Amino acid sequence: MSPRQITVLGECVADAFAASVNDSTELALRVLPGGGPANTAVALARLGTPARFLARLSGDVFGRLFRAHLEGSGVDLSYAVAAAEPSTLAVAELDDTGQAAFSFHAQNTADWQWTAGELAGVDLSGTACVHTGSLALVREPGGAVVEEFLAAVAARATISIDPNVRPLLVRPEVYRARLAHWCALADILRLSEDDLELLLPGTSPERACDIWHAAGVRLVVITLGAGGALASLDGERVRVPAVVTRVVDTVGAGDSFTAGLLHHLGARGLLGGRLAGLGLGEVAEACRFGARVAALTCSVAGPNPPWRNQLEQLTATGGA
């Protein structure tokens, strides 16, 4: 079965990776197109899912980079807004394990300025799932507009949310205050172990799943880095191991996992409603597929998710 379209809403961010030159008296920045929702849209399109991206794209040098990257990956930008504001910039520093720490330059940038009019005319008749999260749901003035958009479309599309907590830009308590409402809107909640610690400090993944199920979300998936992932469907749980790979960096790994999860479910006709036909075995298969996509993303520099033929090569060789 061919997957129906997945619509992703959120930000594009210019990820600038810093490197010292000239005996550390200068810094060189290598800029790659990133941002959690944009990474997910790119990964979906490269895997073969028809992916539409709802974004506010600046006309500046970074915005032009975003457009070329998204279109080159096969993402539908027919409803992207040409924004007058500048693009968001994130400067990344990598530690010895490839984990990135970001500093953000996001004052009055394009990503957060959504208006109801910009989303009012979006045709979702061919969309099985709407995925969003990250800063789109918490940065004003657009956060409330995005929430209203999700509430309006929830009756006819599966809703997927990735909180992707960014404490340098928005205080974690802002996410905490909205999370129960997001769970009431969403069918799928995917987040990382770092997100979990920021949202519910000291809470076990299993207990967190129960809290979020009680708030309304049916499927919770918590990615645990090298520990794999925990998935909970209405309280039934399964753990899936990570795929061993040579890690260059982990930028975009969670976004790629989400794309793999949604692609796998969509390809089997399991998106488009309230996940009524979904079983735990199918969740486990989707998480295993997501782990393979994430592993390939970790094996290259920056948020550069794999194409479908690379996944086929991975299956053939049995590794990453």
Helices and strands as residue ranges (DSSP letters): E 5-9, E 13-21, E 26-34, H 36-47, E 51-54, E 56-58, H 61-72, E 81-83, E 88-94, E 100-105, G 110-112, H 116-120, E 127-133, G 134-137, H 142-153, E 158-162, H 172-185, E 188-192, H 193-199, H 205-215, E 219-223, G 225-227, E 229-233, E 236-240, H 253-267, H 280-298, H 308-317
